[in-house]
Amino acid sequence: MRSPQALSEADRRIVASWAADCAERVLAIFESESPADSRPRDAIARTRAFARGELCAAGEIRRRFVAGRAARDVTTPAAIAAARAAAQAAGVAHMGAHALGAAAYAVKAAGLSRPDQFDAVRDELCWQLDQLTPEVKAALRQLPRLGEDTTGPLGPGLLSRGVLATHIRAIQAGLA
């Protein structure tokens, strides 16, 4: 039985571009700490190529963990979150719910990188919601609410705890 968090391949391609946009917004945070590490940038480029139909889901499913490994090679929480945003974006080829993970990690990275700017988190969330096309909204609305389904990234795990859960709930509320 297919998880409701998977989405169809067509819908994953639709949300992949938005996930890549979210991750790319915080990529400079990672690259400022590790400029020679191209894994997150490559993951974002592959996510965009998947969205355009240039890469197959099966190939990207095998490669989806590459950018996440970059998070182990940086030390600041903001750079780690930025790398994880790119990794989550790459994971959209496997499961559409990872788009919300990419967005949540991007919001986290933005907030951590500007702790003195009270509105950094809110501004990033607003930017993300402003980028949603009607097609992306429709696809993301198919996903279960955070914690309602245990068969994917929106079930128990990293995305369902702490600040990431708060960000995903805010995004899901903004889809209404």
N, C-alpha and C positions, 0 to 999 in steps of 0.2 A: 504494500500500500504506500502510495506516495505521500510525503509530508506536505501539509498545507503551507509550510514555509519555503518549499522549493520554488513555486511558481512555474509556469510553463517556460520553455526555452525562449519563446518570443517575448514574454514579459521580463525574463531575466536580462535579455538584451536591452530592453527599454530602460530598466532601472540601473543597468551597469554604467551608463553614461553619467547619470546623476551621482552615483557612488564615486566614480572617478573624479568628477568635479569637486565633490566634498573633500576627498583625500588630497587632491592637488592643491587645494587652498592652504593646507598646512604642511605641504612637502618641504618648503624652505626651512621649517623648524628642524626637521630631521637633517636636511642637507647642511645646515649651519654647523651641526656637530660632526657630521660624517660626510663631507663633500665628495669623497671618492667612492662611496657606496651607492651604486646605481639601482640596487634591488627594488626599493620602493618606487622610484621613477619608472623603472621597467614594468613593474606590476600595474601601475596606472596606465601606461601606454598599452599594455596587453588587454587591460579591462576595456579601454576605448576601442581597440581592435575587435574584441569580442562583441561589443555593442554594435559595431558596424557590420558584423557577420563575417569578418575576415579570419577569425579563429574559431575552432570548434570547441564545444563545451568539454569534451573528454580530455583534450590536450590541456586545457586551462585547469581542469579539476586536478590533474596531476601536478601542476606547477603552483597551485594556490598558496602553498606554505612558504615559498621563497622569500617574499617580502617580510613575512612575520619573523623570519630568522634575523633580519636586520635589526629588529627591536632588541635582540640580545646583545648587540654590539655597540649600543649607545647607552649613555648613563642617565641623562636627564629625563624625568617623567614626561615632559612635553615631547621630546624626540621619540621616546618609546611609543607614546600615543600616536604620533604622526606616522610612524612605521606601521603600527597596527591598523591605522585607517587605510593605508594602501593595501595591506594584507586582506582586510575585510572586503575592500573593493574587488580584489582579485578573486575572492571567494564567491562572488555573485554568480560566476559561471556555474558553480556547483549548486548554490541555493540562494534564491532571491533575498531571503531575510538578511543576508550579509550586507546588503545595501544600507540597512538601518545601523548595522555595526560600524560600517565605514563612516557614516555621518556622525554617530555618537562619539567615536574615537577622534574624529576631526574637531568636534566641539570641545572635547576634553583637552586636546592638544592646544587649541586656541586659548582656552581658559588658563591652562598651566603656563603657557608662554607669556601671558600678560596678566599676572596675578594682581598687578596694581591698577588694572583697568576693570572696574566693577562691571561694566557692560559687555565684556569680551564674549562671555558665554551666550548671553542673550543676542548679541549682534550676529554671532556665527549661526545660531539657530534660525534667526530671522532670514539671514542670507540663504541658508539651505532651503527653507520653506518657500522663499521667493523664486527659487530656481526650479521648483516642481512644475513640470508641464502637466496638462490634464491627463496625458497617457501615463506618466510616471505616477501621479496620484492614484489613478485607477488601479494600476498594478500593485502599488504598495498597500492600498486598501484591502486587497485580497489576503494579506498576511494576517495571521491571528495576532491579537494583542499580546504584548510581552507577558510571558508566564502562562498563557492559556494552552499552549501546546508544548510538549516536552521533547519533540523529535527533531529539534534543530537549534540554531543559534539563539532563538528567542525563548528557549526553555531554560532549565537550570544551567547556570554557567556564568562566565564572566560578564556577558551582556545583561544579565538579569540582576546584577548587584550594583549597589553604590551609585556613583555619578553616571555611569553608562546607562543604567536603568532609567534614571531621571531624564537623561537626554532622549532616550528612545521613546519614553512615554510622552515627552513634549512634542517630538516629531509626529508620533501617531495621533496625538490630539490635534496637531496642525493639519492633518490630512482630512479632517471633517469638513 
